[in-house]
């Protein structure tokens, strides 16, 4: 039972290869993969990942009434501190302080993992 603000995680089973999914979609459209429709591999774009985490290591999952649905238990956010840091980030962006921007993002979102180089401006 959700009361608002919870984060739920669905047990989606085993991972499915994107190639298999694309081929199935093509067949469902009445076409043949590789003949009627080609699958093109373009590589990762900036910000894309090969694997998507459903929850973070710092979170634990709690059982719900449904065996395939879990509730994420996460640490509470102190909104006053968050707003203060967010305003500082806004000011830092306005002043074009790239190194400090990255540092502030890490304090606002501890799970944030930037690329080795990041050019904000």
N, C-alpha and C positions, 0 to 999 in steps of 0.2 A: 504494500500500500504506500503510494507516494504521498508525501505531505508538502512537497514543493522544495525545489533547490537540490534534490538528490541527483546523483549521477548513476545511471544504470548501465551495465555492461552485458551484452548479449554473447552467450557462448555460441559462436558461429560454426563450430566443428572444425574439421581439417581445412587448411588453406587450399584454395583452388588456383591452379596456374592460369594466368591471364590469357595465355594462348588458347587454352581449352575453352575458357569462357567466350572468347571472341569467335572461335569456330562454332560453338553451340549457337550463338546469336545469329551467325550467318546462316546456319542450317535452318534455324527457326524462321528465318525470313524467306526460306525456299531457295536459297542460293548455295553454291558450292565454294568452300574456302579454297583459295589459291587459284580458282578458275574464274568465278563470277566476281568475287571480291578478294582483293589482296590484303594481307595483314602486313603492315609496315612497322618495323621496330625503329623508333626514333631516339631512344636513349632517355635519360632523365633530364628534366628541365630544372632550372634553379629552384630549390626549395622542395622538390619532389624526393620521396624516399622509396626504397625498395620494400621496406617493411613498416607498417603502421602499428604503433603501440596502442592498445585499447585502454591501458591504464599505466600509471607510473609505478616504479619500484617502491616509492614512498607511500603508495596507497595499498590498502588490503581490500579484498572482496568479501562481502558478507552474503550468505545465502538468502534467498527470498522464497516465497511460496512456490515459485516456478523453478524447476531444476536447471533450465537453460538461461536464467536471468539472475544477475548478481547486482548488488548495490556496492558502489565504490565508497570506501571510508577514507576520507581525506582530512587534512588538517584545516582548521578554521582560519579564515582570512580576517585580519584586523583591518577593517575598511578605512579607518582614519589614517593608519600608516600607509596603506595602499594608495589612497588619494594623494597624500603628501608626496610619495615617491613618483606617482604618475605626473603630478604637476612639475616636479623637478625634471622628469624626463622631457616634458613638453618644453621647458625652458632650455634644457640642454640641446634639444633638437633645433630650437630657434637660434642658438649660438653656434651650431655646426660643430659640436665637440664629439667627433666620431667615437673615440676610445671610451669616453665616459658614457655615451649612449649604450654601447654594448654592455658595459658594466651594470648600468641601471636596469637594462632589460633582464640581465641575469638575476638581479635582486627581486624584480617584479614577477618573473617566471623562472624559478630555479631549474626547471626542466629544459629551458631554452638552450639549444646547442648550436651556436652560430657556425657558419663556414669559417675556414681559417682566415679568410680576408672578407671584409664587408665594407663597402663604400656606401654610406648613407646619402652623401651629397656629391 
